[in-house]
Amino acid sequence: MIPISPGRSRRVALAGAVCALLVTGTALTGCSEDPNEGTNGVGRLSADQIQDRAQKAAGSVGAVRLHGTVVTSGRTYTLDMRLKEDGGIGSVTTKGETFRLVRVDDQLYLKAGASFWGHEDGKDDGKADAAAADKLAEKYVKVPQGDPSYKKFIGFTDKDVLLGGLLTLHGKLATDGHHEQSGVRTIRVTGDEGSGGTLDVSLEGKPYPVRLVRAGKAGTLTFSSWGTDFPVEKPAKDDTLDYGQQLPAS
């Protein structure tokens, strides 16, 4: 056995302490630790490759749950949606109004309160049909495909349309270290140092998107239950109204 001098022992102990601090902190590189050990390996790829892998993984499965906020045209929408190829269910809240959406193939159903149906852009236009609003309240209303509301809300229930518009960062891409989201190890990709958005991609299993911070403070979304199927059925007949070809202004 080769003797180790006290000075060398102290240096070895100090080096071990420094490595321990790095591993338990935010930096997971250096020393003998490999942050990508035991992962799916995407953390070793370039930022552009990671974004591409995440987009392909998202498109490769038929179902996902997403929740969080989306800001568009100055309005904030809080979403909690489950989506798949032939339908979607969930809730959307904006300006204090919460409504539920159900899509079965091309048929869209919307449930909201009387104030939703009786106001235009949050203001009473003086012409709202109060009787119609009360009738529509808290019922699933079949939305005609030619009605403006159909185009406005169908995108919230369409997996490909919604994710296709979300999972792209803007500007020059770069990686921003290893992180953890909801107990899942991730690699983070940024666009233009974060101003173009950030995307956390799973290092466990398939490289699914886990968390997205949109560019320009346009909302934050988390993704889960990738590939987990769920039932989507038309609302019960006694809980559904077919208002015809044109809905009241909402």
Secondary structure, 3 states (H helix, E strand, C coil): CCCCCHHHHHHHHHHHHHHHHHHHCCCCCCCCCCCCCCCCCHHHCCHHHHHHHHHHHHHHCCEEEEEEEEEECCEEEEEEEEEECCEEEEEEEECCEEEEEEEECCEEEEECCHHHHHCECCECCCCCCHHHHHHHCCCEEEECCCCHHHHHHHHHHCHHHHHHHHCCCCCCEEEEEEEEECCEEEEEEEEHHHCCCEEEEECCCCCCEEEEECHHHCCEEEEECCCCCCCCCCCCHHHEEECCCCCCCC
